[in-house]
Amino acid sequence: MRTLLNLIWLIFGGLWLALGYVLAGIVACIFIITIPFGIASFRMAAFALWPFGRTVISKPNAGLGSALGNVIWFIVAGVWLAIGHLTTAFAQAITIIGIPLAIANVKMIPVTCFPFGKEVIDDSLLLPGTPTLFHI
């Protein structure tokens, strides 16, 4: 079922969202000081391309650097990428088949706005009892 949802996702929004993240990552990698933002963007592009069957967890050792990075990311790229998710979710929610995709799109917005201090892992690697931020 995950593969089918991922294929539908890829066709009806995932590819365009991933391209937006890749573009943001390329722009961020132009300057040396913003390379961590580019890496976060590429990581999010992989998640936006194939989200079903993955879970977002919080990194327990994330500190002040992650918090400052999240503030800068939110102002520079997070808001715009979140608008892309909302626009795509609206277009997907028009059809009955697209409603689960729209829900998944909206669930991705918090990690889109604040990617630092979070990790995306496959469900098969999730240990029982691990607190998750959200599961798609």
VENWOVEN-V62281 format. One record per backbone hydrogen bond with DSSP energy under -0.5 kcal/mol. NH is the residue of the N-H (numbers start at 1). CO is the residue of the C=O. If there is no record, write none. Layout:
BEGIN
NH	CO
NH	CO
END
This chain:
BEGIN
5	1
6	2
7	3
8	4
9	5
10	6
11	7
12	8
13	10
14	9
15	10
17	13
18	14
19	15
20	16
21	17
22	18
23	19
24	20
25	21
26	22
27	23
28	24
29	25
30	27
31	28
34	31
35	32
37	34
38	34
39	35
40	36
41	37
42	38
43	39
44	40
45	41
46	42
47	43
48	44
49	45
50	46
54	51
55	121
56	134
57	55
57	119
59	117
60	58
62	59
67	63
68	64
69	65
70	66
71	67
72	68
73	69
74	70
75	71
76	72
77	73
78	73
79	74
81	77
82	78
83	79
84	80
85	81
86	82
87	83
88	84
89	85
90	86
91	87
92	88
93	89
94	90
94	91
95	92
99	95
99	96
102	98
103	99
104	100
105	101
106	102
107	103
108	104
109	106
112	108
113	109
114	110
118	115
119	57
121	55
121	119
123	53
125	122
126	123
130	127
133	56
134	56
136	54
END
